[in-house]
Amino acid sequence: VKMAASNVLVALARSHFHFVMSELQSHLKVKGKVPDETMLLTLGKMARSYALRCIPFVGMTLLALRAMLSWVGSGRILRAICSVLEQWSKGVNTYFCNRERCPFPRNRKAQLCEDIYPVFHYVVVNWLGCEEEEDKQAVLGAVAAMMGGLLHEEQHREHAWEQLLWLLHQYQVVRDTSQVTKSLSYVLEMLEGVQTPIPRGTALAISTAVHHQLSDVTKEPGPAHKAVLSRCIVLQGRTCPEETVVFLLSQLSGGSEAGRVAALDLLAALARSDAPATREKLPQVVEAVRSVCNDPSAQVRRAVLEFIRELLSSGPQSCWAWDVVGHIFDEFSRTSGRLVR
Protein backbone atom coordinates (compact mmCIF):
# COMPACT_ATOMS: atom_id res chain seq x y z
CA VAL A 1 0.00 0.00 0.00
CA LYS A 2 2.83 2.41 0.88
CA MET A 3 4.49 1.89 -2.49
CA ALA A 4 1.19 2.45 -4.28
CA ALA A 5 0.75 5.70 -2.36
CA SER A 6 4.30 6.67 -3.30
CA ASN A 7 3.54 6.14 -7.00
CA VAL A 8 0.36 8.23 -6.70
CA LEU A 9 2.37 11.11 -5.19
CA VAL A 10 4.89 10.98 -8.01
CA ALA A 11 2.09 10.99 -10.57
CA LEU A 12 0.36 13.88 -8.76
CA ALA A 13 3.59 15.88 -8.95
CA ARG A 14 3.21 16.10 -12.71
CA SER A 15 0.57 18.78 -12.21
CA HIS A 16 1.23 19.82 -8.57
CA PHE A 17 5.00 19.54 -8.32
CA HIS A 18 5.67 22.24 -5.72
CA PHE A 19 2.89 21.00 -3.46
CA VAL A 20 4.21 17.42 -3.43
CA MET A 21 7.84 18.47 -3.11
CA SER A 22 7.11 20.84 -0.23
CA GLU A 23 5.29 18.07 1.62
CA LEU A 24 8.20 15.68 1.14
CA GLN A 25 10.68 18.32 2.31
CA SER A 26 8.68 18.90 5.50
CA HIS A 27 8.99 15.20 6.37
CA LEU A 28 12.68 15.19 5.49
CA LYS A 29 13.48 18.06 7.85
CA VAL A 30 11.94 16.63 11.05
CA LYS A 31 14.78 16.98 13.57
CA GLY A 32 16.07 13.96 15.45
CA LYS A 33 14.24 11.48 13.26
CA VAL A 34 15.20 9.43 10.22
CA PRO A 35 12.43 9.65 7.61
CA ASP A 36 10.30 6.69 6.63
CA GLU A 37 11.82 4.44 3.97
CA THR A 38 8.88 4.98 1.62
CA MET A 39 9.22 8.75 1.87
CA LEU A 40 12.91 8.50 0.94
CA LEU A 41 12.17 6.24 -2.01
CA THR A 42 9.48 8.68 -3.16
CA LEU A 43 12.01 11.49 -3.00
CA GLY A 44 14.31 9.45 -5.21
CA LYS A 45 11.50 8.80 -7.71
CA MET A 46 10.79 12.52 -7.87
CA ALA A 47 14.34 13.22 -9.05
CA ARG A 48 14.19 10.36 -11.54
CA SER A 49 10.88 11.57 -13.00
CA TYR A 50 11.35 15.36 -12.78
CA ALA A 51 15.13 15.87 -12.73
CA LEU A 52 15.25 19.45 -13.94
CA ARG A 53 12.33 20.62 -11.81
CA CYS A 54 14.15 19.29 -8.73
CA ILE A 55 17.25 21.45 -9.25
CA PRO A 56 16.08 24.36 -7.03
CA PHE A 57 15.61 21.85 -4.18
CA VAL A 58 19.01 20.14 -4.45
CA GLY A 59 20.75 22.23 -1.77
CA MET A 60 18.08 21.84 0.91
CA THR A 61 17.56 18.14 0.15
CA LEU A 62 21.23 17.21 0.40
CA LEU A 63 21.67 19.38 3.49
CA ALA A 64 18.79 17.57 5.22
CA LEU A 65 20.20 14.17 4.22
CA ARG A 66 23.64 15.15 5.44
CA ALA A 67 22.21 15.91 8.89
CA MET A 68 20.92 12.36 9.29
CA LEU A 69 23.74 10.30 7.76
CA SER A 70 25.45 9.68 11.10
CA TRP A 71 22.29 8.02 12.43
CA VAL A 72 22.27 5.40 9.70
CA GLY A 73 24.19 2.15 10.09
CA SER A 74 23.16 -0.32 7.43
CA GLY A 75 20.11 -1.98 5.94
CA ARG A 76 16.99 -0.65 4.27
CA ILE A 77 17.31 3.00 5.34
CA LEU A 78 20.93 3.16 4.17
CA ARG A 79 19.89 1.74 0.80
CA ALA A 80 16.96 4.17 0.58
CA ILE A 81 19.23 7.15 1.30
CA CYS A 82 21.71 5.87 -1.29
CA SER A 83 18.86 5.70 -3.77
CA VAL A 84 18.01 9.35 -3.08
CA LEU A 85 21.66 10.39 -3.42
CA GLU A 86 22.00 8.46 -6.67
CA GLN A 87 18.83 9.82 -8.28
CA TRP A 88 19.36 13.42 -7.17
CA SER A 89 23.00 13.38 -8.29
CA LYS A 90 21.93 11.99 -11.65
CA GLY A 91 19.36 14.79 -11.79
CA VAL A 92 22.16 17.31 -11.27
CA ASN A 93 24.16 15.65 -14.04
CA THR A 94 21.13 15.86 -16.32
CA TYR A 95 21.00 19.57 -15.55
CA PHE A 96 24.70 19.96 -16.37
CA CYS A 97 24.06 18.33 -19.76
CA ASN A 98 20.96 20.46 -20.49
CA ARG A 99 21.80 23.85 -19.00
CA GLU A 100 21.14 25.62 -22.30
CA ARG A 101 17.40 24.97 -22.04
CA CYS A 102 17.02 25.43 -18.27
CA PRO A 103 15.59 28.60 -16.72
CA PHE A 104 18.02 28.51 -13.79
CA PRO A 105 21.20 30.63 -13.60
CA ARG A 106 24.07 28.97 -15.44
CA ASN A 107 26.56 29.82 -12.69
CA ARG A 108 24.94 27.25 -10.40
CA LYS A 109 27.33 24.49 -11.43
CA ALA A 110 29.89 25.32 -8.74
CA GLN A 111 27.20 25.63 -6.06
CA LEU A 112 25.61 22.29 -6.97
CA CYS A 113 28.99 20.57 -6.73
CA GLU A 114 29.50 22.23 -3.34
CA ASP A 115 26.13 20.80 -2.27
CA ILE A 116 27.17 17.30 -3.34
CA TYR A 117 30.70 17.20 -1.98
CA PRO A 118 30.04 17.05 1.82
CA VAL A 119 27.64 14.12 1.37
CA PHE A 120 30.06 12.45 -1.03
CA HIS A 121 32.88 12.86 1.49
CA TYR A 122 30.81 11.36 4.33
CA VAL A 123 29.77 8.34 2.27
CA VAL A 124 33.35 7.75 1.09
CA VAL A 125 34.76 7.94 4.61
CA ASN A 126 32.05 5.95 6.39
CA TRP A 127 30.15 3.67 4.02
CA LEU A 128 32.64 2.20 1.57
CA GLY A 129 33.33 -0.69 3.92
CA CYS A 130 29.75 -2.02 3.99
CA GLU A 131 29.61 -5.78 4.43
CA GLU A 132 26.15 -6.69 3.10
CA GLU A 133 25.97 -7.20 -0.67
CA GLU A 134 22.83 -5.08 -1.08
CA ASP A 135 24.41 -2.24 0.91
CA LYS A 136 27.58 -2.44 -1.22
CA GLN A 137 25.54 -2.19 -4.43
CA ALA A 138 23.53 0.78 -3.12
CA VAL A 139 26.65 2.67 -2.02
CA LEU A 140 28.29 1.87 -5.36
CA GLY A 141 25.43 3.45 -7.31
CA ALA A 142 25.35 6.56 -5.10
CA VAL A 143 29.12 7.13 -5.22
CA ALA A 144 29.26 6.73 -9.01
CA ALA A 145 26.42 9.23 -9.52
CA MET A 146 28.02 11.77 -7.19
CA MET A 147 31.39 11.30 -8.90
CA GLY A 148 29.73 12.11 -12.22
CA GLY A 149 28.68 15.47 -10.79
CA LEU A 150 31.95 16.33 -9.05
CA LEU A 151 33.95 15.75 -12.24
CA HIS A 152 32.41 18.97 -13.56
CA GLU A 153 34.36 21.07 -11.04
CA GLU A 154 38.15 21.08 -11.17
CA GLN A 155 38.60 21.52 -7.41
CA HIS A 156 36.74 18.25 -6.74
CA ARG A 157 38.03 16.28 -9.72
CA GLU A 158 40.99 14.69 -7.93
CA HIS A 159 38.67 13.24 -5.26
CA ALA A 160 36.48 11.78 -7.99
CA TRP A 161 39.46 10.15 -9.74
CA GLU A 162 40.52 8.56 -6.46
CA GLN A 163 37.10 6.98 -6.00
CA LEU A 164 37.06 5.76 -9.59
CA LEU A 165 39.96 3.50 -8.62
CA TRP A 166 37.88 2.33 -5.64
CA LEU A 167 35.01 1.62 -8.03
CA LEU A 168 37.29 -0.59 -10.17
CA HIS A 169 38.37 -2.45 -7.04
CA GLN A 170 34.73 -3.44 -6.49
CA TYR A 171 35.10 -5.99 -9.29
CA GLN A 172 36.98 -8.04 -6.69
CA VAL A 173 34.52 -7.35 -3.88
CA VAL A 174 30.89 -7.58 -5.03
CA ARG A 175 29.18 -10.68 -6.35
CA ASP A 176 27.20 -8.96 -9.12
CA THR A 177 29.95 -7.23 -11.07
CA SER A 178 27.50 -6.04 -13.76
CA GLN A 179 26.49 -3.23 -11.40
CA VAL A 180 30.13 -2.11 -11.19
CA THR A 181 30.27 -1.99 -14.98
CA LYS A 182 27.04 0.02 -15.22
CA SER A 183 28.43 2.53 -12.72
CA LEU A 184 31.72 2.74 -14.62
CA SER A 185 29.85 3.30 -17.88
CA TYR A 186 27.80 6.06 -16.28
CA VAL A 187 30.91 7.91 -15.03
CA LEU A 188 32.57 7.63 -18.45
CA GLU A 189 29.43 8.98 -20.11
CA MET A 190 29.53 11.99 -17.79
CA LEU A 191 33.17 12.58 -18.75
CA GLU A 192 32.15 13.25 -22.35
CA GLY A 193 30.37 16.40 -21.18
CA VAL A 194 33.31 17.50 -19.01
CA GLN A 195 35.91 17.26 -21.79
CA THR A 196 38.80 16.59 -19.46
CA PRO A 197 41.39 13.84 -20.09
CA ILE A 198 41.43 10.77 -17.91
CA PRO A 199 44.74 10.52 -15.97
CA ARG A 200 47.04 8.05 -17.73
CA GLY A 201 47.23 5.69 -14.77
CA THR A 202 43.45 5.72 -14.35
CA ALA A 203 42.90 5.01 -18.05
CA LEU A 204 45.24 2.02 -17.81
CA ALA A 205 43.39 0.78 -14.71
CA ILE A 206 40.03 1.01 -16.53
CA SER A 207 41.34 -0.82 -19.61
CA THR A 208 42.93 -3.52 -17.46
CA ALA A 209 39.78 -4.06 -15.37
CA VAL A 210 37.43 -4.20 -18.37
CA HIS A 211 39.73 -6.51 -20.32
CA HIS A 212 40.07 -8.82 -17.31
CA GLN A 213 36.29 -9.07 -16.95
CA LEU A 214 35.99 -10.16 -20.56
CA SER A 215 38.91 -12.59 -20.50
CA ASP A 216 38.27 -14.26 -17.13
CA VAL A 217 37.14 -17.75 -18.16
CA THR A 218 36.15 -18.63 -14.59
CA LYS A 219 33.20 -16.20 -14.59
CA GLU A 220 32.30 -15.22 -18.13
CA PRO A 221 29.89 -12.24 -18.25
CA GLY A 222 26.53 -12.57 -19.99
CA PRO A 223 25.75 -10.88 -23.34
CA ALA A 224 24.20 -7.77 -21.77
CA HIS A 225 27.15 -7.34 -19.41
CA LYS A 226 29.61 -7.81 -22.29
CA ALA A 227 27.86 -5.06 -24.23
CA VAL A 228 28.25 -2.59 -21.35
CA LEU A 229 31.92 -3.57 -20.88
CA SER A 230 32.54 -2.89 -24.57
CA ARG A 231 30.75 0.44 -24.26
CA CYS A 232 33.11 1.41 -21.42
CA ILE A 233 36.10 0.95 -23.73
CA VAL A 234 34.36 2.87 -26.54
CA LEU A 235 33.61 5.76 -24.17
CA GLN A 236 37.16 5.79 -22.86
CA GLY A 237 38.47 5.63 -26.43
CA ARG A 238 36.71 8.91 -27.22
CA THR A 239 38.50 10.64 -24.34
CA CYS A 240 41.95 9.04 -24.54
CA PRO A 241 42.26 7.02 -27.79
CA GLU A 242 46.04 6.65 -27.64
CA GLU A 243 46.15 4.95 -24.22
CA THR A 244 43.14 2.75 -24.99
CA VAL A 245 44.43 1.47 -28.33
CA VAL A 246 47.99 0.95 -27.09
CA PHE A 247 46.74 -1.18 -24.20
CA LEU A 248 44.54 -3.36 -26.42
CA LEU A 249 47.28 -3.88 -28.99
CA SER A 250 49.64 -4.96 -26.22
CA GLN A 251 47.20 -7.75 -25.37
CA LEU A 252 47.46 -9.18 -28.88
CA SER A 253 51.15 -9.99 -28.66
CA GLY A 254 51.02 -12.28 -25.65
CA GLY A 255 48.97 -13.61 -22.82
CA SER A 256 46.16 -16.11 -22.93
CA GLU A 257 43.89 -17.08 -25.80
CA ALA A 258 40.94 -15.54 -23.91
CA GLY A 259 42.95 -12.32 -23.49
CA ARG A 260 43.63 -12.06 -27.23
CA VAL A 261 39.98 -12.76 -28.05
CA ALA A 262 38.81 -10.11 -25.57
CA ALA A 263 41.24 -7.55 -27.02
CA LEU A 264 40.02 -8.26 -30.57
CA ASP A 265 36.39 -7.98 -29.47
CA LEU A 266 37.10 -4.58 -27.89
CA LEU A 267 39.01 -3.41 -30.98
CA ALA A 268 35.99 -4.47 -33.04
CA ALA A 269 33.77 -2.36 -30.77
CA LEU A 270 36.06 0.64 -31.35
CA ALA A 271 35.88 0.10 -35.11
CA ARG A 272 32.11 -0.21 -34.96
CA SER A 273 31.79 3.06 -33.02
CA ASP A 274 33.55 4.93 -35.86
CA ALA A 275 34.36 7.79 -33.48
CA PRO A 276 36.69 10.44 -34.96
CA ALA A 277 39.14 10.09 -32.06
CA THR A 278 39.68 6.37 -32.69
CA ARG A 279 39.20 6.35 -36.49
CA GLU A 280 42.68 7.77 -37.08
CA LYS A 281 44.13 4.92 -35.02
CA LEU A 282 42.62 2.22 -37.24
CA PRO A 283 45.58 1.85 -39.66
CA GLN A 284 47.79 1.10 -36.65
CA VAL A 285 45.17 -1.32 -35.33
CA VAL A 286 44.80 -3.13 -38.67
CA GLU A 287 48.56 -3.62 -38.89
CA ALA A 288 48.60 -5.19 -35.41
CA VAL A 289 45.60 -7.42 -36.14
CA ARG A 290 47.34 -8.78 -39.24
CA SER A 291 50.01 -10.19 -36.93
CA VAL A 292 47.49 -12.54 -35.31
CA CYS A 293 45.68 -13.60 -38.49
CA ASN A 294 47.50 -16.94 -38.40
CA ASP A 295 47.10 -17.52 -34.68
CA PRO A 296 46.88 -21.27 -33.95
CA SER A 297 43.71 -20.71 -31.92
CA ALA A 298 40.44 -21.03 -33.86
CA GLN A 299 38.79 -18.73 -31.30
CA VAL A 300 41.31 -15.99 -31.98
CA ARG A 301 40.96 -16.36 -35.77
CA ARG A 302 37.18 -16.18 -35.39
CA ALA A 303 37.60 -12.95 -33.40
CA VAL A 304 39.85 -11.62 -36.19
CA LEU A 305 37.08 -12.29 -38.73
CA GLU A 306 34.59 -10.49 -36.51
CA PHE A 307 36.96 -7.52 -36.30
CA ILE A 308 37.24 -7.45 -40.10
CA ARG A 309 33.46 -7.57 -40.44
CA GLU A 310 33.04 -4.63 -38.07
CA LEU A 311 35.85 -2.73 -39.76
CA LEU A 312 34.30 -3.06 -43.21
CA SER A 313 30.77 -2.40 -41.91
CA SER A 314 31.93 0.92 -40.48
CA GLY A 315 32.44 2.07 -44.07
CA PRO A 316 36.14 2.97 -44.34
CA GLN A 317 37.17 3.85 -47.87
CA SER A 318 40.94 3.76 -47.31
CA CYS A 319 42.93 0.94 -48.87
CA TRP A 320 44.41 -0.12 -45.53
CA ALA A 321 40.96 -1.36 -44.47
CA TRP A 322 41.04 -3.86 -47.31
CA ASP A 323 44.51 -5.16 -46.51
CA VAL A 324 43.00 -7.75 -44.19
CA VAL A 325 40.31 -8.97 -46.56
CA GLY A 326 42.68 -11.57 -48.01
CA HIS A 327 42.63 -13.24 -44.61
CA ILE A 328 38.98 -14.15 -45.15
CA PHE A 329 39.94 -16.20 -48.19
CA ASP A 330 42.83 -17.76 -46.29
CA GLU A 331 40.29 -18.94 -43.73
CA PHE A 332 38.13 -20.38 -46.51
CA SER A 333 41.13 -22.28 -47.81
CA ARG A 334 42.08 -23.49 -44.33
CA THR A 335 38.55 -24.79 -43.70
CA SER A 336 38.24 -26.37 -47.17
CA GLY A 337 41.58 -28.11 -46.72
CA ARG A 338 40.39 -29.73 -43.48
CA LEU A 339 37.18 -30.86 -45.19
CA VAL A 340 39.13 -32.43 -48.09
CA ARG A 341 41.46 -34.28 -45.76
C-alpha positions as CSV (number, residue, x, y, z in Angstrom):
1,V,0.0,0.0,0.0
2,K,2.8,2.4,0.9
3,M,4.5,1.9,-2.5
4,A,1.2,2.4,-4.3
5,A,0.7,5.7,-2.4
6,S,4.3,6.7,-3.3
7,N,3.5,6.1,-7.0
8,V,0.4,8.2,-6.7
9,L,2.4,11.1,-5.2
10,V,4.9,11.0,-8.0
11,A,2.1,11.0,-10.6
12,L,0.4,13.9,-8.8
13,A,3.6,15.9,-8.9
14,R,3.2,16.1,-12.7
15,S,0.6,18.8,-12.2
16,H,1.2,19.8,-8.6
17,F,5.0,19.5,-8.3
18,H,5.7,22.2,-5.7
19,F,2.9,21.0,-3.5
20,V,4.2,17.4,-3.4
21,M,7.8,18.5,-3.1
22,S,7.1,20.8,-0.2
23,E,5.3,18.1,1.6
24,L,8.2,15.7,1.1
25,Q,10.7,18.3,2.3
26,S,8.7,18.9,5.5
27,H,9.0,15.2,6.4
28,L,12.7,15.2,5.5
29,K,13.5,18.1,7.9
30,V,11.9,16.6,11.1
31,K,14.8,17.0,13.6
32,G,16.1,14.0,15.4
33,K,14.2,11.5,13.3
34,V,15.2,9.4,10.2
35,P,12.4,9.6,7.6
36,D,10.3,6.7,6.6
37,E,11.8,4.4,4.0
38,T,8.9,5.0,1.6
39,M,9.2,8.8,1.9
40,L,12.9,8.5,0.9
41,L,12.2,6.2,-2.0
42,T,9.5,8.7,-3.2
43,L,12.0,11.5,-3.0
44,G,14.3,9.4,-5.2
45,K,11.5,8.8,-7.7
46,M,10.8,12.5,-7.9
47,A,14.3,13.2,-9.1
48,R,14.2,10.4,-11.5
49,S,10.9,11.6,-13.0
50,Y,11.4,15.4,-12.8
51,A,15.1,15.9,-12.7
52,L,15.3,19.4,-13.9
53,R,12.3,20.6,-11.8
54,C,14.1,19.3,-8.7
55,I,17.2,21.5,-9.3
56,P,16.1,24.4,-7.0
57,F,15.6,21.9,-4.2
58,V,19.0,20.1,-4.4
59,G,20.7,22.2,-1.8
60,M,18.1,21.8,0.9
61,T,17.6,18.1,0.1
62,L,21.2,17.2,0.4
63,L,21.7,19.4,3.5
64,A,18.8,17.6,5.2
65,L,20.2,14.2,4.2
66,R,23.6,15.2,5.4
67,A,22.2,15.9,8.9
68,M,20.9,12.4,9.3
69,L,23.7,10.3,7.8
70,S,25.5,9.7,11.1
71,W,22.3,8.0,12.4
72,V,22.3,5.4,9.7
73,G,24.2,2.1,10.1
74,S,23.2,-0.3,7.4
75,G,20.1,-2.0,5.9
76,R,17.0,-0.7,4.3
77,I,17.3,3.0,5.3
78,L,20.9,3.2,4.2
79,R,19.9,1.7,0.8
80,A,17.0,4.2,0.6
81,I,19.2,7.2,1.3
82,C,21.7,5.9,-1.3
83,S,18.9,5.7,-3.8
84,V,18.0,9.3,-3.1
85,L,21.7,10.4,-3.4
86,E,22.0,8.5,-6.7
87,Q,18.8,9.8,-8.3
88,W,19.4,13.4,-7.2
89,S,23.0,13.4,-8.3
90,K,21.9,12.0,-11.7
91,G,19.4,14.8,-11.8
92,V,22.2,17.3,-11.3
93,N,24.2,15.6,-14.0
94,T,21.1,15.9,-16.3
95,Y,21.0,19.6,-15.6
96,F,24.7,20.0,-16.4
97,C,24.1,18.3,-19.8
98,N,21.0,20.5,-20.5
99,R,21.8,23.8,-19.0
100,E,21.1,25.6,-22.3
101,R,17.4,25.0,-22.0
102,C,17.0,25.4,-18.3
103,P,15.6,28.6,-16.7
104,F,18.0,28.5,-13.8
105,P,21.2,30.6,-13.6
106,R,24.1,29.0,-15.4
107,N,26.6,29.8,-12.7
108,R,24.9,27.2,-10.4
109,K,27.3,24.5,-11.4
110,A,29.9,25.3,-8.7
111,Q,27.2,25.6,-6.1
112,L,25.6,22.3,-7.0
113,C,29.0,20.6,-6.7
114,E,29.5,22.2,-3.3
115,D,26.1,20.8,-2.3
116,I,27.2,17.3,-3.3
117,Y,30.7,17.2,-2.0
118,P,30.0,17.1,1.8
119,V,27.6,14.1,1.4
120,F,30.1,12.4,-1.0
121,H,32.9,12.9,1.5
122,Y,30.8,11.4,4.3
123,V,29.8,8.3,2.3
124,V,33.3,7.8,1.1
125,V,34.8,7.9,4.6
126,N,32.0,6.0,6.4
127,W,30.1,3.7,4.0
128,L,32.6,2.2,1.6
129,G,33.3,-0.7,3.9
130,C,29.7,-2.0,4.0
131,E,29.6,-5.8,4.4
132,E,26.2,-6.7,3.1
133,E,26.0,-7.2,-0.7
134,E,22.8,-5.1,-1.1
135,D,24.4,-2.2,0.9
136,K,27.6,-2.4,-1.2
137,Q,25.5,-2.2,-4.4
138,A,23.5,0.8,-3.1
139,V,26.7,2.7,-2.0
140,L,28.3,1.9,-5.4
141,G,25.4,3.5,-7.3
142,A,25.4,6.6,-5.1
143,V,29.1,7.1,-5.2
144,A,29.3,6.7,-9.0
145,A,26.4,9.2,-9.5
146,M,28.0,11.8,-7.2
147,M,31.4,11.3,-8.9
148,G,29.7,12.1,-12.2
149,G,28.7,15.5,-10.8
150,L,32.0,16.3,-9.1
151,L,34.0,15.8,-12.2
152,H,32.4,19.0,-13.6
153,E,34.4,21.1,-11.0
154,E,38.2,21.1,-11.2
155,Q,38.6,21.5,-7.4
156,H,36.7,18.2,-6.7
157,R,38.0,16.3,-9.7
158,E,41.0,14.7,-7.9
159,H,38.7,13.2,-5.3
160,A,36.5,11.8,-8.0
161,W,39.5,10.2,-9.7
162,E,40.5,8.6,-6.5
163,Q,37.1,7.0,-6.0
164,L,37.1,5.8,-9.6
165,L,40.0,3.5,-8.6
166,W,37.9,2.3,-5.6
167,L,35.0,1.6,-8.0
168,L,37.3,-0.6,-10.2
169,H,38.4,-2.5,-7.0
170,Q,34.7,-3.4,-6.5
171,Y,35.1,-6.0,-9.3
172,Q,37.0,-8.0,-6.7
173,V,34.5,-7.3,-3.9
174,V,30.9,-7.6,-5.0
175,R,29.2,-10.7,-6.4
176,D,27.2,-9.0,-9.1
177,T,29.9,-7.2,-11.1
178,S,27.5,-6.0,-13.8
179,Q,26.5,-3.2,-11.4
180,V,30.1,-2.1,-11.2
181,T,30.3,-2.0,-15.0
182,K,27.0,0.0,-15.2
183,S,28.4,2.5,-12.7
184,L,31.7,2.7,-14.6
185,S,29.9,3.3,-17.9
186,Y,27.8,6.1,-16.3
187,V,30.9,7.9,-15.0
188,L,32.6,7.6,-18.4
189,E,29.4,9.0,-20.1
190,M,29.5,12.0,-17.8
191,L,33.2,12.6,-18.7
192,E,32.1,13.3,-22.3
193,G,30.4,16.4,-21.2
194,V,33.3,17.5,-19.0
195,Q,35.9,17.3,-21.8
196,T,38.8,16.6,-19.5
197,P,41.4,13.8,-20.1
198,I,41.4,10.8,-17.9
199,P,44.7,10.5,-16.0
200,R,47.0,8.1,-17.7
201,G,47.2,5.7,-14.8
202,T,43.5,5.7,-14.3
203,A,42.9,5.0,-18.0
204,L,45.2,2.0,-17.8
205,A,43.4,0.8,-14.7
206,I,40.0,1.0,-16.5
207,S,41.3,-0.8,-19.6
208,T,42.9,-3.5,-17.5
209,A,39.8,-4.1,-15.4
210,V,37.4,-4.2,-18.4
211,H,39.7,-6.5,-20.3
212,H,40.1,-8.8,-17.3
213,Q,36.3,-9.1,-16.9
214,L,36.0,-10.2,-20.6
215,S,38.9,-12.6,-20.5
216,D,38.3,-14.3,-17.1
217,V,37.1,-17.7,-18.2
218,T,36.2,-18.6,-14.6
219,K,33.2,-16.2,-14.6
220,E,32.3,-15.2,-18.1
221,P,29.9,-12.2,-18.3
222,G,26.5,-12.6,-20.0
223,P,25.8,-10.9,-23.3
224,A,24.2,-7.8,-21.8
225,H,27.1,-7.3,-19.4
226,K,29.6,-7.8,-22.3
227,A,27.9,-5.1,-24.2
228,V,28.3,-2.6,-21.4
229,L,31.9,-3.6,-20.9
230,S,32.5,-2.9,-24.6
231,R,30.8,0.4,-24.3
232,C,33.1,1.4,-21.4
233,I,36.1,1.0,-23.7
234,V,34.4,2.9,-26.5
235,L,33.6,5.8,-24.2
236,Q,37.2,5.8,-22.9
237,G,38.5,5.6,-26.4
238,R,36.7,8.9,-27.2
239,T,38.5,10.6,-24.3
240,C,42.0,9.0,-24.5
241,P,42.3,7.0,-27.8
242,E,46.0,6.7,-27.6
243,E,46.1,5.0,-24.2
244,T,43.1,2.8,-25.0
245,V,44.4,1.5,-28.3
246,V,48.0,1.0,-27.1
247,F,46.7,-1.2,-24.2
248,L,44.5,-3.4,-26.4
249,L,47.3,-3.9,-29.0
250,S,49.6,-5.0,-26.2
251,Q,47.2,-7.7,-25.4
252,L,47.5,-9.2,-28.9
253,S,51.1,-10.0,-28.7
254,G,51.0,-12.3,-25.7
255,G,49.0,-13.6,-22.8
256,S,46.2,-16.1,-22.9
257,E,43.9,-17.1,-25.8
258,A,40.9,-15.5,-23.9
259,G,42.9,-12.3,-23.5
260,R,43.6,-12.1,-27.2
261,V,40.0,-12.8,-28.1
262,A,38.8,-10.1,-25.6
263,A,41.2,-7.5,-27.0
264,L,40.0,-8.3,-30.6
265,D,36.4,-8.0,-29.5
266,L,37.1,-4.6,-27.9
267,L,39.0,-3.4,-31.0
268,A,36.0,-4.5,-33.0
269,A,33.8,-2.4,-30.8
270,L,36.1,0.6,-31.3
271,A,35.9,0.1,-35.1
272,R,32.1,-0.2,-35.0
273,S,31.8,3.1,-33.0
274,D,33.5,4.9,-35.9
275,A,34.4,7.8,-33.5
276,P,36.7,10.4,-35.0
277,A,39.1,10.1,-32.1
278,T,39.7,6.4,-32.7
279,R,39.2,6.3,-36.5
280,E,42.7,7.8,-37.1
281,K,44.1,4.9,-35.0
282,L,42.6,2.2,-37.2
283,P,45.6,1.8,-39.7
284,Q,47.8,1.1,-36.7
285,V,45.2,-1.3,-35.3
286,V,44.8,-3.1,-38.7
287,E,48.6,-3.6,-38.9
288,A,48.6,-5.2,-35.4
289,V,45.6,-7.4,-36.1
290,R,47.3,-8.8,-39.2
291,S,50.0,-10.2,-36.9
292,V,47.5,-12.5,-35.3
293,C,45.7,-13.6,-38.5
294,N,47.5,-16.9,-38.4
295,D,47.1,-17.5,-34.7
296,P,46.9,-21.3,-33.9
297,S,43.7,-20.7,-31.9
298,A,40.4,-21.0,-33.9
299,Q,38.8,-18.7,-31.3
300,V,41.3,-16.0,-32.0
301,R,41.0,-16.4,-35.8
302,R,37.2,-16.2,-35.4
303,A,37.6,-13.0,-33.4
304,V,39.8,-11.6,-36.2
305,L,37.1,-12.3,-38.7
306,E,34.6,-10.5,-36.5
307,F,37.0,-7.5,-36.3
308,I,37.2,-7.5,-40.1
309,R,33.5,-7.6,-40.4
310,E,33.0,-4.6,-38.1
311,L,35.9,-2.7,-39.8
312,L,34.3,-3.1,-43.2
313,S,30.8,-2.4,-41.9
314,S,31.9,0.9,-40.5
315,G,32.4,2.1,-44.1
316,P,36.1,3.0,-44.3
317,Q,37.2,3.8,-47.9
318,S,40.9,3.8,-47.3
319,C,42.9,0.9,-48.9
320,W,44.4,-0.1,-45.5
321,A,41.0,-1.4,-44.5
322,W,41.0,-3.9,-47.3
323,D,44.5,-5.2,-46.5
324,V,43.0,-7.7,-44.2
325,V,40.3,-9.0,-46.6
326,G,42.7,-11.6,-48.0
327,H,42.6,-13.2,-44.6
328,I,39.0,-14.2,-45.2
329,F,39.9,-16.2,-48.2
330,D,42.8,-17.8,-46.3
331,E,40.3,-18.9,-43.7
332,F,38.1,-20.4,-46.5
333,S,41.1,-22.3,-47.8
334,R,42.1,-23.5,-44.3
335,T,38.6,-24.8,-43.7
336,S,38.2,-26.4,-47.2
337,G,41.6,-28.1,-46.7
338,R,40.4,-29.7,-43.5
339,L,37.2,-30.9,-45.2
340,V,39.1,-32.4,-48.1
341,R,41.5,-34.3,-45.8
